[in-house]
Amino acid sequence: MRIALPSGTVAEVVRPAGTPRLGLVVTPDIFGVRPHFDALAAGWARDWGMAVAVVDQYAGAQPGEDADIVARYAAVAGIDDDRHLADLHAAADELATPLAGLMGFCMGGMYCFNSARSDRFARIVSFYGMITLPDAWKGPGHREPLDYLRRGHADRVLAVIGCKDTWTPADQVAQLRELGVTVVDYPEAEHAFAHDPLRPAHRADDAADAFSRARAWLEGV
């Protein structure tokens, strides 16, 4: 169901049967909170037994479905890292589980790196998150993901990487490893290969393996 966090930001919350030990906060891709992520959240709650909250990074300024990629990049530039992290914390509080994990995809994967500076999340999984801030996304509220990792809990982060992903070049992936991030890479995978079966880049076997590793990482606390 849709809820409003204390800031007014919208989140989709799904709770499993029983009393979950782990809450999973999710920061989605550049297309934001939408029915596809509602379905993903329901599946994780059902299959992984976690309470799940998918948070709108845009805080109510999410571009419409027809917005082109230029408009979306401009909207990303307007996101404030600290405000988004506060919303992720509020979502974890809403789930009210003993432990909270964080998972994100593409742009949301970048925000996972950014959020490693927080003590709130026991484990973090970044799916193909940008390791350096793209020029088109630079704005007054943004800083570099690697800087956040240097001053945070890089050891809590699992990075899922496609080796053919132009957003995550090998030299930058090497920097993740140097900082203590655990990296699992897929040699034939491109960007966004895991979370949307309708994308041309989707690789079913690699996606299944990546999500299995993500679940194990999140539960390994």
Contacts in CASP RR format, 6 or more apart in sequence:
PFRMAT RR
TARGET T0000
AUTHOR 0000-0000-0000
METHOD contacts of the structure
MODEL  1
MRIALPSGTVAEVVRPAGTPRLGLVVTPDIFGVRPHFDALAAGWARDWGM
AVAVVDQYAGAQPGEDADIVARYAAVAGIDDDRHLADLHAAADELATPLA
GLMGFCMGGMYCFNSARSDRFARIVSFYGMITLPDAWKGPGHREPLDYLR
RGHADRVLAVIGCKDTWTPADQVAQLRELGVTVVDYPEAEHAFAHDPLRP
AHRADDAADAFSRARAWLEGV
1 12 0 8 1.000
1 13 0 8 1.000
1 14 0 8 1.000
2 10 0 8 1.000
2 11 0 8 1.000
2 12 0 8 1.000
2 13 0 8 1.000
3 10 0 8 1.000
3 11 0 8 1.000
3 12 0 8 1.000
3 13 0 8 1.000
3 94 0 8 1.000
4 10 0 8 1.000
4 11 0 8 1.000
5 11 0 8 1.000
5 55 0 8 1.000
5 87 0 8 1.000
5 90 0 8 1.000
5 91 0 8 1.000
5 94 0 8 1.000
6 90 0 8 1.000
7 59 0 8 1.000
7 83 0 8 1.000
7 86 0 8 1.000
7 87 0 8 1.000
7 90 0 8 1.000
8 59 0 8 1.000
9 55 0 8 1.000
9 56 0 8 1.000
9 59 0 8 1.000
9 60 0 8 1.000
9 87 0 8 1.000
9 90 0 8 1.000
10 33 0 8 1.000
10 56 0 8 1.000
10 60 0 8 1.000
11 33 0 8 1.000
11 53 0 8 1.000
11 54 0 8 1.000
11 55 0 8 1.000
11 56 0 8 1.000
11 87 0 8 1.000
11 91 0 8 1.000
11 94 0 8 1.000
12 33 0 8 1.000
12 37 0 8 1.000
12 38 0 8 1.000
12 41 0 8 1.000
12 52 0 8 1.000
12 53 0 8 1.000
12 54 0 8 1.000
13 41 0 8 1.000
13 51 0 8 1.000
13 52 0 8 1.000
13 53 0 8 1.000
13 91 0 8 1.000
13 94 0 8 1.000
13 95 0 8 1.000
14 38 0 8 1.000
14 41 0 8 1.000
14 42 0 8 1.000
14 43 0 8 1.000
14 44 0 8 1.000
14 45 0 8 1.000
14 51 0 8 1.000
14 52 0 8 1.000
15 45 0 8 1.000
15 51 0 8 1.000
15 52 0 8 1.000
15 95 0 8 1.000
16 45 0 8 1.000
16 46 0 8 1.000
16 48 0 8 1.000
16 49 0 8 1.000
16 50 0 8 1.000
16 51 0 8 1.000
17 49 0 8 1.000
20 49 0 8 1.000
20 50 0 8 1.000
20 51 0 8 1.000
20 97 0 8 1.000
21 97 0 8 1.000
21 98 0 8 1.000
21 99 0 8 1.000
22 49 0 8 1.000
22 50 0 8 1.000
22 51 0 8 1.000
22 97 0 8 1.000
22 98 0 8 1.000
22 99 0 8 1.000
22 100 0 8 1.000
22 101 0 8 1.000
22 218 0 8 1.000
22 219 0 8 1.000
22 221 0 8 1.000
23 50 0 8 1.000
23 51 0 8 1.000
23 52 0 8 1.000
23 53 0 8 1.000
23 92 0 8 1.000
23 95 0 8 1.000
23 97 0 8 1.000
23 99 0 8 1.000
23 100 0 8 1.000
23 101 0 8 1.000
24 44 0 8 1.000
24 48 0 8 1.000
24 50 0 8 1.000
24 51 0 8 1.000
24 52 0 8 1.000
24 53 0 8 1.000
24 95 0 8 1.000
24 100 0 8 1.000
24 101 0 8 1.000
24 102 0 8 1.000
24 103 0 8 1.000
24 218 0 8 1.000
25 52 0 8 1.000
25 53 0 8 1.000
25 55 0 8 1.000
25 88 0 8 1.000
25 91 0 8 1.000
25 92 0 8 1.000
25 95 0 8 1.000
25 100 0 8 1.000
25 101 0 8 1.000
25 102 0 8 1.000
25 103 0 8 1.000
25 121 0 8 1.000
26 37 0 8 1.000
26 40 0 8 1.000
26 41 0 8 1.000
26 52 0 8 1.000
26 53 0 8 1.000
26 54 0 8 1.000
26 55 0 8 1.000
26 102 0 8 1.000
26 103 0 8 1.000
26 104 0 8 1.000
27 54 0 8 1.000
27 55 0 8 1.000
27 57 0 8 1.000
27 84 0 8 1.000
27 88 0 8 1.000
27 102 0 8 1.000
27 103 0 8 1.000
27 104 0 8 1.000
27 105 0 8 1.000
27 107 0 8 1.000
27 108 0 8 1.000
27 109 0 8 1.000
27 111 0 8 1.000
27 112 0 8 1.000
27 115 0 8 1.000
28 34 0 8 1.000
28 37 0 8 1.000
28 54 0 8 1.000
28 55 0 8 1.000
28 57 0 8 1.000
28 104 0 8 1.000
28 105 0 8 1.000
28 107 0 8 1.000
28 108 0 8 1.000
29 104 0 8 1.000
29 105 0 8 1.000
29 106 0 8 1.000
29 107 0 8 1.000
29 108 0 8 1.000
29 192 0 8 1.000
29 195 0 8 1.000
30 69 0 8 1.000
30 72 0 8 1.000
30 73 0 8 1.000
30 76 0 8 1.000
30 106 0 8 1.000
30 107 0 8 1.000
31 72 0 8 1.000
32 56 0 8 1.000
32 57 0 8 1.000
32 58 0 8 1.000
32 62 0 8 1.000
33 54 0 8 1.000
33 55 0 8 1.000
33 56 0 8 1.000
33 62 0 8 1.000
34 65 0 8 1.000
36 196 0 8 1.000
37 54 0 8 1.000
38 54 0 8 1.000
40 54 0 8 1.000
40 195 0 8 1.000
41 52 0 8 1.000
41 53 0 8 1.000
41 54 0 8 1.000
42 52 0 8 1.000
44 50 0 8 1.000
44 52 0 8 1.000
45 51 0 8 1.000
45 52 0 8 1.000
48 215 0 8 1.000
48 218 0 8 1.000
48 219 0 8 1.000
50 97 0 8 1.000
50 218 0 8 1.000
51 95 0 8 1.000
51 96 0 8 1.000
51 97 0 8 1.000
52 95 0 8 1.000
53 91 0 8 1.000
53 92 0 8 1.000
53 94 0 8 1.000
53 95 0 8 1.000
55 84 0 8 1.000
55 87 0 8 1.000
55 88 0 8 1.000
55 91 0 8 1.000
56 62 0 8 1.000
56 87 0 8 1.000
57 76 0 8 1.000
57 79 0 8 1.000
57 84 0 8 1.000
57 107 0 8 1.000
57 108 0 8 1.000
57 111 0 8 1.000
58 75 0 8 1.000
58 79 0 8 1.000
59 79 0 8 1.000
59 83 0 8 1.000
59 84 0 8 1.000
59 87 0 8 1.000
61 75 0 8 1.000
61 78 0 8 1.000
62 75 0 8 1.000
63 71 0 8 1.000
63 72 0 8 1.000
63 75 0 8 1.000
67 75 0 8 1.000
73 134 0 8 1.000
73 136 0 8 1.000
73 137 0 8 1.000
74 136 0 8 1.000
76 107 0 8 1.000
76 136 0 8 1.000
76 137 0 8 1.000
77 136 0 8 1.000
77 137 0 8 1.000
77 138 0 8 1.000
77 139 0 8 1.000
77 142 0 8 1.000
78 139 0 8 1.000
78 140 0 8 1.000
78 141 0 8 1.000
79 141 0 8 1.000
79 142 0 8 1.000
80 140 0 8 1.000
80 141 0 8 1.000
80 142 0 8 1.000
81 111 0 8 1.000
81 114 0 8 1.000
81 141 0 8 1.000
81 142 0 8 1.000
81 143 0 8 1.000
81 148 0 8 1.000
82 141 0 8 1.000
84 111 0 8 1.000
84 114 0 8 1.000
85 114 0 8 1.000
85 115 0 8 1.000
85 117 0 8 1.000
85 118 0 8 1.000
88 102 0 8 1.000
88 111 0 8 1.000
88 115 0 8 1.000
88 118 0 8 1.000
88 120 0 8 1.000
88 121 0 8 1.000
89 118 0 8 1.000
89 120 0 8 1.000
92 100 0 8 1.000
92 101 0 8 1.000
92 120 0 8 1.000
92 121 0 8 1.000
99 122 0 8 1.000
99 221 0 8 1.000
100 120 0 8 1.000
100 121 0 8 1.000
100 122 0 8 1.000
101 121 0 8 1.000
101 122 0 8 1.000
101 123 0 8 1.000
101 124 0 8 1.000
101 218 0 8 1.000
102 112 0 8 1.000
102 115 0 8 1.000
102 121 0 8 1.000
102 123 0 8 1.000
102 124 0 8 1.000
102 125 0 8 1.000
103 112 0 8 1.000
103 124 0 8 1.000
103 125 0 8 1.000
103 126 0 8 1.000
103 127 0 8 1.000
103 214 0 8 1.000
103 218 0 8 1.000
104 111 0 8 1.000
104 112 0 8 1.000
104 125 0 8 1.000
104 126 0 8 1.000
104 127 0 8 1.000
104 129 0 8 1.000
105 127 0 8 1.000
105 128 0 8 1.000
105 129 0 8 1.000
105 192 0 8 1.000
105 194 0 8 1.000
105 195 0 8 1.000
106 127 0 8 1.000
106 128 0 8 1.000
106 129 0 8 1.000
106 130 0 8 1.000
106 167 0 8 1.000
106 191 0 8 1.000
106 192 0 8 1.000
107 129 0 8 1.000
107 130 0 8 1.000
107 137 0 8 1.000
108 126 0 8 1.000
108 129 0 8 1.000
109 126 0 8 1.000
109 127 0 8 1.000
109 128 0 8 1.000
109 129 0 8 1.000
109 130 0 8 1.000
110 126 0 8 1.000
110 129 0 8 1.000
110 130 0 8 1.000
110 131 0 8 1.000
110 133 0 8 1.000
110 145 0 8 1.000
112 124 0 8 1.000
112 125 0 8 1.000
112 126 0 8 1.000
112 129 0 8 1.000
112 157 0 8 1.000
113 126 0 8 1.000
113 129 0 8 1.000
113 131 0 8 1.000
113 145 0 8 1.000
113 146 0 8 1.000
113 148 0 8 1.000
113 149 0 8 1.000
113 157 0 8 1.000
113 159 0 8 1.000
114 143 0 8 1.000
114 145 0 8 1.000
114 148 0 8 1.000
115 121 0 8 1.000
115 124 0 8 1.000
115 148 0 8 1.000
116 124 0 8 1.000
116 148 0 8 1.000
116 149 0 8 1.000
116 152 0 8 1.000
116 153 0 8 1.000
116 154 0 8 1.000
116 156 0 8 1.000
116 157 0 8 1.000
117 148 0 8 1.000
117 149 0 8 1.000
117 151 0 8 1.000
117 152 0 8 1.000
117 153 0 8 1.000
118 153 0 8 1.000
119 153 0 8 1.000
121 156 0 8 1.000
122 156 0 8 1.000
122 221 0 8 1.000
123 156 0 8 1.000
123 158 0 8 1.000
123 217 0 8 1.000
123 218 0 8 1.000
123 220 0 8 1.000
123 221 0 8 1.000
124 153 0 8 1.000
124 156 0 8 1.000
124 157 0 8 1.000
124 158 0 8 1.000
125 157 0 8 1.000
125 158 0 8 1.000
125 160 0 8 1.000
125 214 0 8 1.000
125 217 0 8 1.000
125 218 0 8 1.000
126 157 0 8 1.000
126 158 0 8 1.000
126 159 0 8 1.000
126 160 0 8 1.000
127 160 0 8 1.000
127 194 0 8 1.000
127 195 0 8 1.000
127 210 0 8 1.000
127 214 0 8 1.000
128 160 0 8 1.000
128 161 0 8 1.000
128 162 0 8 1.000
128 165 0 8 1.000
128 167 0 8 1.000
128 168 0 8 1.000
128 191 0 8 1.000
128 192 0 8 1.000
128 193 0 8 1.000
128 194 0 8 1.000
129 145 0 8 1.000
129 159 0 8 1.000
129 167 0 8 1.000
129 168 0 8 1.000
130 137 0 8 1.000
130 145 0 8 1.000
130 167 0 8 1.000
130 168 0 8 1.000
131 145 0 8 1.000
131 146 0 8 1.000
131 167 0 8 1.000
131 168 0 8 1.000
131 172 0 8 1.000
131 173 0 8 1.000
131 175 0 8 1.000
131 176 0 8 1.000
132 144 0 8 1.000
132 145 0 8 1.000
132 146 0 8 1.000
132 172 0 8 1.000
133 142 0 8 1.000
133 143 0 8 1.000
133 144 0 8 1.000
133 145 0 8 1.000
134 167 0 8 1.000
146 175 0 8 1.000
146 179 0 8 1.000
149 157 0 8 1.000
149 176 0 8 1.000
149 179 0 8 1.000
149 181 0 8 1.000
150 179 0 8 1.000
154 176 0 8 1.000
154 179 0 8 1.000
154 180 0 8 1.000
154 181 0 8 1.000
155 180 0 8 1.000
155 181 0 8 1.000
155 182 0 8 1.000
157 176 0 8 1.000
157 180 0 8 1.000
157 181 0 8 1.000
157 182 0 8 1.000
158 181 0 8 1.000
158 182 0 8 1.000
158 183 0 8 1.000
158 184 0 8 1.000
158 213 0 8 1.000
158 214 0 8 1.000
158 217 0 8 1.000
159 173 0 8 1.000
159 176 0 8 1.000
159 181 0 8 1.000
159 182 0 8 1.000
159 183 0 8 1.000
159 184 0 8 1.000
160 184 0 8 1.000
160 185 0 8 1.000
160 186 0 8 1.000
160 194 0 8 1.000
160 210 0 8 1.000
160 213 0 8 1.000
160 214 0 8 1.000
161 168 0 8 1.000
161 173 0 8 1.000
161 183 0 8 1.000
161 184 0 8 1.000
161 185 0 8 1.000
161 186 0 8 1.000
161 189 0 8 1.000
162 168 0 8 1.000
162 185 0 8 1.000
162 186 0 8 1.000
162 187 0 8 1.000
162 189 0 8 1.000
162 190 0 8 1.000
162 191 0 8 1.000
162 193 0 8 1.000
163 170 0 8 1.000
163 185 0 8 1.000
163 186 0 8 1.000
163 187 0 8 1.000
163 188 0 8 1.000
163 189 0 8 1.000
164 187 0 8 1.000
164 188 0 8 1.000
164 189 0 8 1.000
164 190 0 8 1.000
165 189 0 8 1.000
165 190 0 8 1.000
165 191 0 8 1.000
166 191 0 8 1.000
167 191 0 8 1.000
168 191 0 8 1.000
173 183 0 8 1.000
173 185 0 8 1.000
176 183 0 8 1.000
177 183 0 8 1.000
182 217 0 8 1.000
184 210 0 8 1.000
184 213 0 8 1.000
186 193 0 8 1.000
186 203 0 8 1.000
186 206 0 8 1.000
186 209 0 8 1.000
186 210 0 8 1.000
188 203 0 8 1.000
188 206 0 8 1.000
189 201 0 8 1.000
189 203 0 8 1.000
189 206 0 8 1.000
190 201 0 8 1.000
191 201 0 8 1.000
192 199 0 8 1.000
192 201 0 8 1.000
192 202 0 8 1.000
193 199 0 8 1.000
193 201 0 8 1.000
193 202 0 8 1.000
193 203 0 8 1.000
193 206 0 8 1.000
193 207 0 8 1.000
193 210 0 8 1.000
194 202 0 8 1.000
194 203 0 8 1.000
194 206 0 8 1.000
194 207 0 8 1.000
194 210 0 8 1.000
194 211 0 8 1.000
195 207 0 8 1.000
196 202 0 8 1.000
197 204 0 8 1.000
197 207 0 8 1.000
END
